[in-house]
Amino acid sequence: MLWNLILWLHAGAGAIWIAACACFVIAGLALEDGTQEQRSFARTGVMRINQLAIVAAAMLLITGAFNIAIAAEQRHYHLRASFMIVLFIKIGIFIFMGAALGAAWRTAALTRTMLAQGNEDGIPGTIRRMVRAHFAIVALGSVALVLGLWLVGS
């Protein structure tokens, strides 16, 4: 019962992280450069989406650690090589996703600084950088979700 709950929390956190980043990508691409809507998104939407992504990433990390421990215990610490390979790939993907989220977070901080100083000319560039980072998270996270389904079935 507990394992199922942790598994669902893990999958849900991954889905929320990917969905938040996908929403960022869609909004970032839909907003025309230099418009009031883009500046408004930079002021409010960027931080909210990044905060949601960070909470989901933290939840994913915590529940992932529990899932690994439970899976190892259930298999008496004899995990198949294919299971370990997929697990290491998922961990590598998580590291890259975390790095992309960190880059987006740093760019969001730069964006806030620019807005506070009244320098709005650089906002389109920072939004584009964050869109690329969030797109990378969506792409990598989608692969990780598919690999997670394989792990559950193994």
N, C-alpha and C positions, 0 to 999 in steps of 0.2 A: 504494500500500500504506500509506504513512504517513498519507495523507489519510483513508483509511478508518479507521485506528486512532484518529486524532484525532476524527473524526466520531463514532465509537462511544463514545469517552471523553466527548465533549461530551453526547451523548444520555443516556448512563448517569449522568453527574453531574446532569443536569436531572431525570432520573427519581428518583434518590436524594434530591435536595433536596425534590421534591414528595412522595415517599413518607414521608420523615421528618416533614415538616410535617403530612401527613394522619394519621400515627400520633399526633402530638401532639394534633391536633384530636379524634380519636376518644377518646383517653385523657382529655383535658381535659373532654370532654362526658360521658364515662361515669362519672367519679368524682364522688361526691356531695360537695357543699360542706361543709367543716369536718371531714371524716373523716380518720382516720389515714392511709388510703390516699392521699388527696389531698395531705396533708403529706409523705408519703413520696415521692410523685411529684415534688412541688416540690423536695425535697431532692436527689434523684438523677436522675430521668428528664428533668427540664427541661434541665439543663445538657448531658446526653449528647445529647439530640436537637438542641439548638441547636448544639453543637459539630459534629455530623455535618452539619447544614445549612450551617454556615459553610465547612467543608471542601469540600462539594459546590458551593457557590456560587463559591468561589475557583477550583475546577477548571473550572467552567462558564465563568468569565470568561477564564481562560487558554486553554482549548481553543477558545472562541469567537473570540478574537483570531487564533489560528492558522487557524481555519476561514475567517475573512474574508480573511486574507492569501492563503491557498491559492486560494480561489474567485476573488479578484481576479486573481491571477497566471494561473490557468487560462483566464480570459476576457480576458487581455491588458489588464486594467484598464478594460474597457468593460462595465460592469454595467448591465443594463436598469433603467429607472426603477422598474418594479414590484418588482424584486429589492431595490433600495435602500429603497423605502417599507417593505416587509416587514421588512427588516433594521433600519431605524430604529424601527419599532414594537417589534421584539424587544428592542432596546437600551433603549427606554423602559420596557418591561415589566420588564426586568432591574433597572433603577434603582428602580422601585417595589417590586419584590420585595426588593431589598437594603435599602430603607428600612423595609419591614415586618420584615425579619429584625433590623435594628438596633433597632427598637422592642421586639421580643420579647427581644432580648439585654439591653437596658436594664431591661426589666421583670423579667427573670430575676435580674439583679443586685439589684434592689430586693427581690425575693422572698428571695434569700439573706440580705440584710441583715435583713429582717424575721424570718426564721427564727433568725438568730444572736442577735437581741435578744429572742427569745421572744415576739414579737408575731405570733401565728398567726391573728389575726382577719382580717387583710387578705389572707391567702393566696387565698381564693376569688376575690376581685376581680382579683388579679394573674394568676391562672390564666385567668380569663375574657378579660382583655386579651390574653394571649398566644395564646389560642385564636383570637381574632379576627385577630390578626396572621398566624398560621399558616394560617388559612383563606384569607386574602387571597393568601398565597403559593401555596397549592394552586390557587386559581381562576386567578390570573394565569399561573402556571407551566403549567397545562393549555393555556391559549391559546397560550403561547409554544411548547410542544411541537408543537401542530398547525401553527403558522406555520413551525416548523423543518422539518417534513415537506414543506411547500410549497417552502421554499427548496432542499431537497435535490433535489426533482424539477425545479427550474427551471434 
